[in-house]
Amino acid sequence: MNETATDRLLKIGQVEEMTGLSRRYIYRLMREERFPRQFKPGGYASRWSENEVVAWRDRQRSAR
């Protein structure tokens, strides 16, 4: 599968919904380098790679 062709950039609300985590906890995990970093496509906007967030979520599920 070609990941770049299917990778979407997600807003923080979408990331919260996909992971079940709060915004505050997501940023905390990022500071601890335990969650994918966001992209800054311009201005103040932050976006996350859907593929990276899904991969992170899958790793969390398999670690249980």
TORDRENMI-213785 format. One line per field, with one value per residue (C-alpha): residue number from 1; residue in three letters; x, y, z. Coordinates in steps of 0.5 Angstrom, whole numbers. Example, Ala and Ser with C-alpha at 12.3 -4.5 7.8 and 13.67 -1.06 7.14 Angstrom:
! TORDRENMI-213785
i <- 1_2
aa <- ALA_SER
east <- 25_27
north <- -9_-2
up <- 16_14
***
This chain:
! TORDRENMI-213785
i <- 1_2_3_4_5_6_7_8_9_10_11_12_13_14_15_16_17_18_19_20_21_22_23_24_25_26_27_28_29_30_31_32_33_34_35_36_37_38_39_40_41_42_43_44_45_46_47_48_49_50_51_52_53_54_55_56_57_58_59_60_61_62_63_64
aa <- MET_ASN_GLU_THR_ALA_THR_ASP_ARG_LEU_LEU_LYS_ILE_GLY_GLN_VAL_GLU_GLU_MET_THR_GLY_LEU_SER_ARG_ARG_TYR_ILE_TYR_ARG_LEU_MET_ARG_GLU_GLU_ARG_PHE_PRO_ARG_GLN_PHE_LYS_PRO_GLY_GLY_TYR_ALA_SER_ARG_TRP_SER_GLU_ASN_GLU_VAL_VAL_ALA_TRP_ARG_ASP_ARG_GLN_ARG_SER_ALA_ARG
east <- 0_3_2_3_-3_-8_-5_-9_-8_-12_-14_-13_-21_-20_-14_-18_-24_-19_-15_-20_-15_-16_-12_-8_-6_-4_1_4_5_8_13_15_16_11_6_7_9_4_6_5_3_2_0_-2_-5_-3_-4_-3_-1_-7_-2_2_-4_-7_0_1_-6_-5_1_-2_-7_-2_2_-4
north <- 0_7_11_18_17_15_19_25_30_31_36_35_34_28_26_26_22_17_16_17_22_29_34_36_29_28_34_31_25_29_32_26_23_18_20_23_30_35_38_46_47_54_59_57_50_44_37_30_24_19_14_15_16_10_6_9_7_0_-1_1_-4_-10_-8_-9
up <- 0_-2_5_2_-2_3_9_11_16_22_26_34_35_30_34_40_37_34_41_46_49_51_48_54_55_47_48_54_51_45_50_53_46_46_41_34_33_29_23_22_15_16_21_28_25_27_24_25_20_20_19_25_29_27_28_35_37_34_38_44_43_42_48_53
***
